[in-house]
Amino acid sequence: MSRLRRFNRKVLGLNPGYTYEAESEHDDISILPLDTEEQEELIQKFEVNAHVTNKMYINVLSVLYLLYGGLLMIFVRKSRGHVKLALLAGANSLICSCITLRYNIINDYLLFSKFKLRVSNFSINTLNIVLLVFMGWISFNHVMEDKKTLFYLQVPMVLFWVAVIVKRWAQNMEDEIADLRRLKYKYKNA
């Protein structure tokens, strides 16, 4: 709730020292109805602020995915056997997570003139889950004695869930802004 109040204060342009106790002083401002243009300006401020915030989170997570993917590729060069396969699966999982976090993909590819392959975020997430299960299976069957490597292999699963949560959060913000647009009332200031 505190994060929502800070976000609203930022969009509404209220001073940063504004606290919950001081709301009684500003109640007369929030009671006044907004005309149609003011409502549109306020909704646009919400949209811009949500877009900037989401873009910042996605960029930070993308850099984190790329750095950790590079670290896993360094470990692949030093490892052998089953661990190498698990690390490669982890790096591919990070690539899938980064793609689904940054893009909404729906593409159809014709293969062999009768077989059509549809690639979407759902199919990429399904592939990612298969890679994570494969990586988990290898790590729990062959790497249980090396706790550090086991930890490195579990990070892509955590980053997958972070990507899912951030994507859902951004979608919820877009839905809330669309609801605000539907709730606009017609009021003309004289």
C-alpha positions as CSV (number, residue, x, y, z in Angstrom):
1,M,0.0,0.0,0.0
2,S,2.9,2.3,0.8
3,R,4.4,1.7,-2.7
4,L,1.0,2.6,-4.3
5,R,0.8,5.8,-2.3
6,R,4.3,6.8,-3.4
7,F,3.5,6.0,-7.0
8,N,0.3,8.0,-6.8
9,R,2.1,11.0,-5.2
10,K,4.7,10.9,-7.9
11,V,2.2,10.9,-10.7
12,L,0.0,13.6,-9.0
13,G,3.0,15.8,-8.5
14,L,2.5,16.1,-4.7
15,N,5.5,16.9,-2.6
16,P,7.6,14.1,-1.3
17,G,7.0,15.1,2.3
18,Y,3.4,14.3,1.9
19,T,2.3,11.7,4.5
20,Y,-0.8,9.8,5.3
21,E,-1.5,12.0,8.3
22,A,-1.3,15.1,6.1
23,E,-4.1,13.8,3.8
24,S,-6.8,15.7,5.8
25,E,-5.1,18.9,4.6
26,H,-5.4,17.8,0.9
27,D,-8.9,16.3,1.1
28,D,-10.5,19.3,-0.5
29,I,-8.2,18.9,-3.6
30,S,-9.2,15.2,-4.1
31,I,-13.0,16.0,-3.6
32,L,-13.1,18.4,-6.6
33,P,-14.2,16.6,-9.8
34,L,-11.8,16.6,-12.7
35,D,-12.9,17.8,-16.1
36,T,-12.4,15.5,-19.1
37,E,-9.1,17.0,-20.1
38,E,-7.7,16.8,-16.6
39,Q,-8.7,13.1,-16.3
40,E,-7.0,12.3,-19.6
41,E,-3.8,14.1,-18.5
42,L,-3.8,12.2,-15.2
43,I,-4.3,8.9,-16.9
44,Q,-1.5,9.7,-19.4
45,K,0.8,10.5,-16.4
46,F,-0.1,7.1,-14.9
47,E,0.7,5.5,-18.3
48,V,4.0,7.2,-18.8
49,N,5.1,6.5,-15.2
50,A,4.1,2.8,-15.4
51,H,5.9,2.5,-18.8
52,V,9.1,4.1,-17.5
53,T,9.1,1.9,-14.4
54,N,8.4,-1.3,-16.2
55,K,11.0,-0.5,-18.8
56,M,13.6,0.1,-16.1
57,Y,12.8,-3.2,-14.3
58,I,12.9,-5.1,-17.6
59,N,16.3,-3.5,-18.6
60,V,17.8,-4.3,-15.2
61,L,16.6,-7.9,-15.3
62,S,17.8,-8.3,-18.9
63,V,21.3,-7.2,-17.9
64,L,21.2,-9.5,-14.9
65,Y,20.1,-12.4,-17.2
66,L,22.9,-11.7,-19.7
67,L,25.6,-11.4,-17.0
68,Y,24.5,-14.6,-15.3
69,G,24.2,-16.4,-18.7
70,G,27.8,-15.3,-19.4
71,L,28.9,-16.6,-16.0
72,L,27.3,-20.0,-16.8
73,M,29.0,-20.2,-20.1
74,I,32.4,-19.6,-18.3
75,F,31.5,-22.5,-16.0
76,V,30.6,-24.7,-19.0
77,R,34.2,-24.4,-20.3
78,K,35.5,-25.6,-16.9
79,S,33.1,-28.4,-16.2
80,R,32.7,-31.9,-17.6
81,G,30.0,-34.5,-18.1
82,H,26.5,-34.0,-16.7
83,V,27.3,-30.7,-15.1
84,K,28.2,-29.3,-18.5
85,L,24.7,-30.3,-19.9
86,A,23.0,-28.8,-16.9
87,L,24.9,-25.5,-17.2
88,L,24.0,-25.3,-20.9
89,A,20.4,-25.9,-20.1
90,G,20.6,-23.2,-17.5
91,A,22.0,-20.7,-20.0
92,N,19.3,-21.6,-22.6
93,S,16.7,-21.2,-19.9
94,L,18.0,-17.7,-19.1
95,I,17.8,-16.8,-22.8
96,C,14.1,-18.0,-22.9
97,S,13.3,-16.1,-19.8
98,C,14.8,-12.9,-21.2
99,I,12.9,-13.3,-24.5
100,T,9.6,-13.8,-22.8
101,L,10.3,-10.9,-20.4
102,R,11.1,-8.4,-23.2
103,Y,8.8,-9.4,-26.0
104,N,5.3,-10.6,-26.7
105,I,5.8,-13.1,-29.5
106,I,3.2,-14.8,-31.7
107,N,4.7,-16.1,-35.0
108,D,3.6,-18.9,-37.3
109,Y,6.3,-20.8,-39.3
110,L,5.4,-23.1,-42.2
111,L,7.5,-26.2,-42.1
112,F,7.4,-28.8,-44.9
113,S,4.4,-27.0,-46.6
114,K,1.8,-28.8,-44.4
115,F,3.1,-28.5,-40.8
116,K,2.7,-25.1,-39.2
117,L,4.7,-24.3,-36.1
118,R,3.4,-21.5,-33.8
119,V,5.9,-19.8,-31.6
120,S,4.5,-17.7,-28.8
121,N,5.4,-16.7,-25.3
122,F,3.5,-19.8,-24.1
123,S,5.6,-22.2,-26.2
124,I,8.8,-20.5,-25.1
125,N,7.7,-20.7,-21.5
126,T,6.9,-24.4,-22.0
127,L,10.4,-25.0,-23.5
128,N,11.9,-23.1,-20.6
129,I,10.1,-25.3,-18.0
130,V,11.3,-28.4,-19.9
131,L,14.9,-27.0,-19.7
132,L,14.5,-26.2,-16.0
133,V,13.1,-29.7,-15.2
134,F,16.0,-31.3,-17.2
135,M,18.5,-29.1,-15.4
136,G,16.9,-29.9,-12.0
137,W,17.0,-33.6,-12.7
138,I,20.6,-33.5,-13.6
139,S,21.6,-31.3,-10.7
140,F,19.8,-33.4,-8.1
141,N,21.0,-36.7,-9.5
142,H,24.6,-35.9,-10.3
143,V,25.7,-32.7,-8.4
144,M,24.3,-33.2,-4.9
145,E,27.8,-33.3,-3.4
146,D,28.9,-29.9,-4.8
147,K,26.7,-27.3,-3.1
148,K,28.1,-24.4,-4.9
149,T,27.4,-25.8,-8.4
150,L,24.0,-26.9,-7.1
151,F,23.3,-23.3,-6.2
152,Y,24.4,-22.0,-9.6
153,L,22.1,-24.4,-11.2
154,Q,19.0,-23.3,-9.2
155,V,19.4,-19.6,-10.0
156,P,17.9,-19.8,-13.5
157,M,14.7,-21.3,-12.0
158,V,14.5,-18.3,-9.6
159,L,15.1,-15.9,-12.5
160,F,12.4,-17.6,-14.5
161,W,9.8,-17.0,-11.7
162,V,11.0,-13.4,-11.4
163,A,10.4,-12.9,-15.1
164,V,6.9,-14.4,-14.8
165,I,6.1,-12.2,-11.8
166,V,7.4,-9.0,-13.5
167,K,5.5,-9.7,-16.7
168,R,2.3,-10.4,-14.8
169,W,2.8,-7.2,-12.7
170,A,3.2,-5.1,-15.9
171,Q,0.1,-6.7,-17.4
172,N,-1.9,-5.9,-14.2
173,M,-0.7,-2.3,-14.5
174,E,-1.9,-2.1,-18.1
175,D,-5.3,-3.6,-17.1
176,E,-5.7,-1.1,-14.3
177,I,-5.0,1.8,-16.6
178,A,-7.5,0.5,-19.1
179,D,-10.0,0.3,-16.3
180,L,-9.3,3.9,-15.5
181,R,-10.0,4.9,-19.1
182,R,-13.4,3.1,-18.9
183,L,-14.2,4.9,-15.6
184,K,-13.8,8.4,-17.0
185,Y,-16.8,10.6,-16.5
186,K,-17.9,13.5,-18.6
187,Y,-17.5,16.8,-16.7
188,K,-16.8,20.1,-18.4
189,N,-15.3,22.9,-16.3
190,A,-17.1,26.2,-16.9
